[in-house]
Every structure is written in C-alpha cells, then in structure tokens.
Amino acid sequence: MLFSLVSNGTLLTPQDPQPPVPWWSFTKTVLAATALSLVRDGLIRLDDVLAEGPFTLRQLLRHEAGLADYSELADYHAAVARNEAPWSADEMLQRLDANRLRYAPGEGWRYSNVGYLQVARLIERLTGLSLEQALAQRVFDPLDLPHVRLAKNRADLHGVSMGAAVSYDPGWVYHGLLVGPLDHAALCLDRLLSGAFLPQPLLQDMQTAHVLGGPIAGRPWTSPGYALGLMQGGVASGLLLSGHTGAGPGSVIAVYRSVHAGNAASCAVFLEGSDEGAVESEAMKHLLAQINANR
C-alpha cells in the first residue's frame, strides 16, 4: 500500500521520484475540472442542453443524464479478462444501446462511465484539442503537475504499477485513463479544491452533491453522495470527504480531501487488489490523523 499526504497545501510525504500508478476513476475528477474550466471561461454553461444529447453538463458530471454504463455488459468484462483488444467507442455504444436513456435526464441517478466519455468528447469539441492536450493545458500546467499523462495503449503502461493486470489495455477505459505519481494525485485534488483554480460560485457548484442514501456495507461512507466529478459525503470518522475512488483490474486508488476548523488535508492511497473499502478507510485514517495533528 502506498499513500501521499498534503496538509494545508504542503506535501508531507517524501518527494523522491515515485512510480506512476493508474488513477482509474479519479480521472473523472480531472475531466470535471477541465469541463468546469470551460464554464469558467464562458465557453459553455452548466445547464445548457448539449449537442451530445438531451442533457446538460451538470447532469453528465453528476451522473444524472440517464445514460447506462458499459460495466453492465457481461461481454465487456469477459473481453477484458481475455486481454482482448478494446472495442471502438462506437461499437461499445452500439452494444450498450447507449442512445436509449434509462430515465429522463435530471430525474434519477446512475453511475455512468459513458457519461464521462461524453464529457471527454465535449472537451475536445469545445477546445479543438486532443483530450490529452486539453487536460495538460487546462489542469496540469496551471496546477504544476508535470508528470501526469493519458495512457492510450499497452505500451503507455510500461513502468506503471498495475498490480496483477500486467497485460491490461487502457483503451477499455473509454473516457481515458490517467497515470501519474501518487503525490500528483493528492496535490491535484488539493489545488483543485483550494479555491484558486475555480471562482467560488463554480467551486460551490462542483461540491454540491446528489445525496445517495445511507451507509454502504464494507465501506466507510455513512451519507454518500455524488457532486460534479466528486464522490462526496460523510464517513464513519465524522469527516466530510470530497474526492474519488477508482478501481480497475489489479488495483484501487482513493484520493480525498477534508477540511475541519480551517485545516485542510488531502490524501491519495493506492492498493493492489480490489478492496475499495480498504483503500477508502486508509485514506480516511490518514486524513483524520492529520486534521487532529493540526488542531
């Protein structure tokens, strides 16, 4: 298990070169931040109906657009397990019957990787850049995070800590898979939510969550919710966490931030295996210890 900790903007864990790790669904937080930078710059509004479908950017980012998720396809999991070449995005969408909404936009909630594929396409359309170029220009360069990159094929995962998934093809992550050092993940979240990247009203929008219910068995959440690219809610320690958990073949990652009595701490934890509850609980433990130390 690896972890990296930021306290009140300062990286506390060693700054020696770290091996890159897959950020899995923490990539969604970066996609959301990139899309919100387009809102900040007046290129789109959160509640405009999009060309990509009868839904808004806010609904896409908060999983309220009515879209399905390719993780429900048994053939998808079987093909990944057999180390097959990824389907094209269009083939995946056809297999999923992705044009058929599962509920009217804004009238339900369903976690959807397909929704974030649409966010990635929106970013490319509005910037005129490749996704990798747009993420660098709008997030990683401004936040001074030079060692994060988009993995597009198996060769791009050379040297990345993939656990048992040594033959994984990142093309199976249709919204894109970021890889980078764990300390960059912790710093990324801390700098995104510290208030300098987005104006305060937009930052408040980013952290306004759709509440999803009560405790989740085997995980630390007591009042989970989902905001704009952020898993957010209360946990068993009493903290309110904002960030994202990510899981893929071979490993899990949890990147979270909490603020208490004016003290902020961000933590990224990476664990080989598949236990999302364990990686979230470890992040919660480090955050609670750091916030208590700052009192």
Salt bridges, closest charged atoms under 4 A:
ASP41 OD1 - ARG40 NE 2.93
ASP41 OD2 - ARG138 NH1 2.78
ASP47 OD1 - ARG58 NE 2.81
ASP48 OD1 - ARG45 NE 3.08
GLU52 OE2 - ARG125 NE 2.83
GLU64 OE2 - ARG62 NE 3.20
GLU64 OE2 - HIS210 ND1 2.59
GLU72 OE2 - ARG102 NH2 3.83
GLU72 OE1 - ARG110 NH2 2.61
ASP75 OD2 - ARG95 NH1 3.75
GLU84 OE2 - ARG82 NE 2.54
ASP90 OD1 - ARG121 NH2 3.58
GLU91 OE2 - ARG95 NH2 2.92
ASP97 OD2 - ARG100 NE 3.18
GLU132 OE1 - LYS152 NZ 2.81
ASP169 OD2 - ARG154 NH1 3.58
ASP183 OD1 - HIS184 ND1 3.16
ASP190 OD1 - ARG257 NE 3.07
ASP205 OD1 - ARG58 NH1 3.56
GLU276 OE1 - ARG219 NH2 3.34
GLU280 OE2 - ARG219 NH2 2.48
GLU282 OE2 - LYS285 NZ 3.14
GLU282 OE2 - HIS286 NE2 3.11
